[in-house]
Amino acid sequence: MEKDLDPQETAEWLESLEAVRRAAGPDRVEYLLRRLATSTRYLNTVPTAEEPAYPGDLELEERIAAYDRWNAAVMVSRGSKLNLGGHLATYASAAWLYEVGFNHFFHGADDQVFFQGHASPGIYARAFLEGRLSEEQLDLFRRETLGGLPSYPHPRAMSGFWQFPTVSMGIGPLNAVYQARFNRYLHNRGIKDTSHSHVWAFLGDGEMDEPESTAALTLAAREGLDNLTFVINCNLQRLDGPVRGNTRIVQELESVFRGAGWNVVKALWGAEWDPLLGSDELVARLGEVPDGQFQTFAASSGAYIREHLFQGLDVPYSDEDLRRVVGGSRAGHEPRKVYAAYQRALQHRDGPTVVLVQTVKGWTLGAGIEARNANHQMKKLTLDEFRVMRDRLGLPVPDSALAGELPPYLHPGAGSPEARYVAERREELGGPIPRRTVARRPLPEPGERPFAGLAKGSTQPVATTMAFVRLVKDLMKEPETGRRWVPIVPDEARTFGMESLFPTAKIYSPLGQRYEAVDRELLLSYKEAVDGQILIEGITEAGSMASFTAAASSYATHGEPMIPFYIFYSMFGWQRTGDQMWALADQLGRGFLLGATAGRTTMTGEGLQHADGHSQLLASANPACLAYDPAFAYEVGVIVRDGLRRMYGEAGEDVFYYLTLYNEPLPQPAMPEGVEEGILKGIYRYSAGGGAAHLLASGTAIHWALEAQRLLADEYGVGVDVWSVTSWSELRREAMSTDGVPYLRQALAGTEGPVIAVSDWMRAVPDQISPWIDRPWTSLGTDGFGLSDTREAVRGHFGVDPRSIADAVLKAVEE
């Protein structure tokens, strides 16, 4: 036990806490202890006296920052002439947070930087100064139909520039954590040395309200991710109004991050505060002033500040000095303090760091914008405001240049000291950032053997979920590509039959396995390892999607193509984390999403919130997603094989696959000859029965259609054909894009009779193809809420059971 160095003081503290307990109860004591453990004084972590020497040419860097500030404001203001919008205040607030990074910390060859989305004008301005963008490109900001710059970081729109899409708030910080974790995963598995890689995430204090922003904090601490730094710009303002009007966001965030196990570095006050912060009374006041009031101080006169903040204190500043210091002296506007905070962050080991930096939103944009609630909505500066900004930044802009309608862009010239300096800094740090590069590295096609078993079929009932897992288990044994598979599951791996992977692939953990598994005597025991291949994320679909995104874009981020598959309850995919799936498309991710236990009627006993009847419809809306609903194991094999070819072969297409799989064990037939093209394009005739009508069925519904075919033949003498539709959405896309005869019509050519479509989805899923059906059309589906009952009862309720299908056929034939 640790020795008590001052027993008397300890006794006094315990006595005080006991008095609080008696007076206010144990909850109050717990609150006080928690506050003591998770927050520190409202001061900079690195005092001015301990700041390291600044390594750059500060005077030159200030001129560079001034050019970037100006050009960012000009770009947005020019675009606003066309009512295109844009954001001025975010970058103006955070400019030095980026400039110090660009000049001294961001390593082009190794680091990944998640830029705050609303700050993109400043990142474009920096690239303009570096010679990477032209004036013409800046003038096409938000004019993408003309090949211009996208409004925010969008890799799909600028595939050689942006690495990560971040403007859908909350996704950036979540993805940053899992990117840092995936870097370690690659390293520990011996795929790539990422020991020099660092992940930076630039965030806003308002963004931290998004639940995804803090969802993975404990994961980062638990796995000791000291390759990760969050930089949170605490300008105390959301998009509209204060982040915490009645409390203090910095202290709140400090408590949250410390409580989650992060190292916290605070950079709050500029150097001009130093003569004031020797007063304990003032420090205490600053720690109690609500953010809404401090925002008011930042925009008030010196007399008001003296009366309301410094009352009774000896202040060595005039009213004008107070207005200047309180109005704008923040650590985030001083490169020395930003540098000191970043260096302290990188010195920390065995865990992630968050840097909480205080700034003024809209800094340098003038009194009408700085610290104002409405500044996020201010899209342009007047020419008079540009003149004030020019004078404040000391830029060489003559009055004559500000006499016209549009202010000019500024560039010091390719051979100027500023241009040479930024080029030298980036060269020394490994090249430009942001930059996205794709190494052309096709993977060899797998052999025939893993697919042969599925093509052969099985008389023993097998669910398509299990068929997929068996296929991937065999593919993971391939000598050249097997180690590149990344199995991802949120929880319930055994539900999806993945326990068979545990003994050989093992579960990834940077800690290894420090315990004896309770099921260690079993053949399929739970096994964790530092070089484990399986990512079991716990009960977090959001975290699993972030993992998937990191793996799916590894071909560009690291030049290492990985093959992720993420298997989940289909109801908890597109419906729950669809925003991340759209961000995945934006990031040009590649891999396989598996909506297991799919369909509205296959989850017996689970009921409404487990019963998915619409994820295929949601997936169909994403242009990068190829959504399939395979009925048989051999269809799964054909689709996966083609996906590997398209995403990881010579073509290297920027698409990803969504396959819906079912948990109902059913006989798996052998693959008929010549159906591969139909499987991939979306439809083929599986069972010819007479052609009086045509049953189009997908997924598990094909078994109901086949039974209906038998009923119709045996009881009514009506012969119908059964068609397997593997993808309603791919049929629709092909029909919409072709100038010739759609494949759907080619497949049905030469047939007559009405068409009846049936699936375990709402009718809107098959109805996607109805415009290209040139004969009577009927669709059957599971519209409405899911129900808890037997499969047979629920299918009867929705009218998709074999008898209901037969009745629909008879009605259609009679008409």
Buried (B, 14 or more C-beta within 10 A) or exposed (E): EEEEEEEEEEEEEEEEBEEBBEEEEEEEBEEBEEEEEBBEEBBBBBEBEEBEEBEBBEEBBBBBBBBBBBBBBBBBBBBBEEEBBBBBBBBBBBBBBBBBBBBBBBBBEBBBBBBBBBBBBBBBBBBBBBEBBEBEBBBBBBBBEEEBBBBBBBBBBBBEBBBBBBBBBBBBBBBBBBBBBBBBBBBBBEBBEBEEBBBBBBBBBBBBBBEBBBBBBBBBBBBBBBBBBBBBBBBBBBBEBBBBBEEBBBBBBBBBBBBBBBBBBBBBBBBBBBEBBEBEEBBEBBBEBBBBBBBBBBBBBBEBBBEEBBEEEEBEBEBEBBBBBBBBBBBBBBBBBBBBBBBBBBEBEEBBBBBBBBBBBBBBBBEBBBBBBEBBEBBBBEBEBBBBBBEEBEBEBEEEBBEEEEBBBBBBEEEBBBBBBBBEBBEEBBEBBBBBEBEEEEBEBBBEEBBEBBBEBBEEEBBBBBBBBBBBBBBBBBEEBBBBBBBBBBBBBEBBBBBBBBEEBBBBBBEEBEEEEEEEEEEEBBBBBBBBBBBBBEEBBBBBBBBBBBBBBBBBBBEBBBBBBBBBBBBBBBBBBBBBBBBBBBBBBBBBBBBBBBBBBBBBEBBEEBBBBBBBBBBBEBEBBBBBBBBBBBBBBBBBBBBBBBBBBEEBBBBBBBBBBBBBEBEBBEBBEEBBEBBBBBBBBBBEBBBBBBBBBBBBBBBBBBBBBBBBBEEEEBBBBBBBBBBBBBBBBBBEEEEEEBBBBEBBEEBEBBBBBBBBBBBBBBBBBBEBBEEEBBBBBBBEEBBBBEBEEBBBBBBBBBBBBBBBBBEBBEE
